[in-house]
Amino acid sequence: MKVTIVGTGYVGLVTGTCFAEMGHEVTCIDIDHKKVQLMKSGVCPIYEPGLELMMKNNIKEDRLFFTTSYESVSSSELVFLAVGTPSSETGHADLKYLYLACNELAPYLKDNSVVVIKSTVPVGTGLKVKNNLSEISKVKFSVVSNPEFLKEGSAVEDFMKPERIIIGSYDQRAAKLLEELYEPFNRQIKRTIHMSNLSAEMTKYAANCFLATKISFMNEMAKLCDLVGADIEEVRHGISTDSRIGSHFLYPGPGYGGSCFPKDVKALIHTANEQGLSLEIIKASEKVNKDQKVYLVSKIVKHFGEVKGKIFSFWGVAFKANTDDIRETAAIDMAKELHGMGAKIRFYDPEAGNNYQNYMNSISVPVENFENKYEALFGADALIVLTEWKQFRAPDFEEIKSQLKSPVIFDGRNLYNTQKVKEFGFTYYAVGKKV
């Protein structure tokens, strides 16, 4: 099947590459000429395990193409919109890139084309897109909602082995065509769920906001454990064995970040406000998350008293492991807060270093990037662990101790065994964990 993907951000690139892997002929469109040239040569513009190799293989097999032109739309049976929908200043999803893409592709639509909205969009956007395209194009076409459910760091695996495939459409022909496209992903278990466009759009937001709420709930419990002396790791194990609760997204830490949860929470709150409804649970989750991003600062100030002139070394600045995404990462809020108090920030991250350095430069918060995790500790007053990269899980504690000015660790991911770290002579702080 011939498929066009508009937008080669995280969702678009993974979607296009995985469809090509299953044998479809996929053309990915992006307006950035330099980025397109890089992708044509097999260079992946984002860090996602397994993606670059898959890209190269499908480019070699002539199944995956990259261009700035919209001409492929005219020969494609399915056209996916996978452009960014970032949060505006007021919290609603900014759809300007979506409508710009619609304006560009409309002249190339053919009769019975199917436009698939893969981007995360507010409820009712599918109908607006259909009306928008109808004003420009006179051909018969359908609009289908097909939200993505990818986790950064495991996106390729998530796409190749989906838990569910949501197809939102009132048009049976269009829905059947999309189901045919996804047939290779349904070989063992039927994972396709059909519903209306509106319900599909809502399902995406509901899922992300529920997961965000689980994270915020655990961070609230972690704070209480800090106060009463309980161990959040023991509590987490105790409640995760309940099948009604489960174990996913019950890990306390420095708060959620990335490209999805923050903007989707804001967008759902904004949508509800437009309907005269206040989503108190979701709003509370957002506030808890905002506070959690600087929760470790209170522990740092309590330990040191005065932090002016102190040097702190961050291990990890990506919002999570296995990605170079620094959007809404706690490392930004932590650095801003500590810098405002007069402290100096160093950091090491195996993939996100350049992205973080460039962003911090853009907001005039000085940080120093190191190529080695131990070198970043030399002469620092404390180590602050913010991302759960595997290479941080079993470090050389003697080496850490020899590099630091004082043997202090603030573990924002609860990576280390409390007793073991104490035996090495560290003063150790974690999140909701008995020390």
Buried (B, 14 or more C-beta within 10 A) or exposed (E): BBBBBBBBBBBBBBBBBBBBBBEBBBBBBBBEEEBBEBBBEBEBBBBBEBBBEBBBBBBEEEBBBBBEEBEBBBEBBBBBBBBBBBBBEEBBBBBEBBBEBBEBBBEBBBEEBBBBBBBBBBBBBBEBBBEBBBEEBEBEBBBBBBBBBBBBBBBBBBBBEBEEBBBBBBBEEBBEBBBEBBEBBEEEEEBBEBBEBBBBBBBBBBBBBEBBBBBBBBBBBBBEBBEEEBBBBEBBEEBBEEEEEEEEBBBBBBBBBBBBBBBBBBBBBBBBBEEEEEBEEBBBBBEBBEBBBBBBBEBBBEBBEEBEEBBBBBBBBBBBBBBBBBBBBBBBBBBBBBBEBEBBBBBBBBBBBEBBBEBBEEEEBEBBBBEEBBEBBBEBBBBBBBBBBEEBEEBEBEEBBEBBEEBBBBBBBBBBEBEEBEEBEBBBBBBBBBB
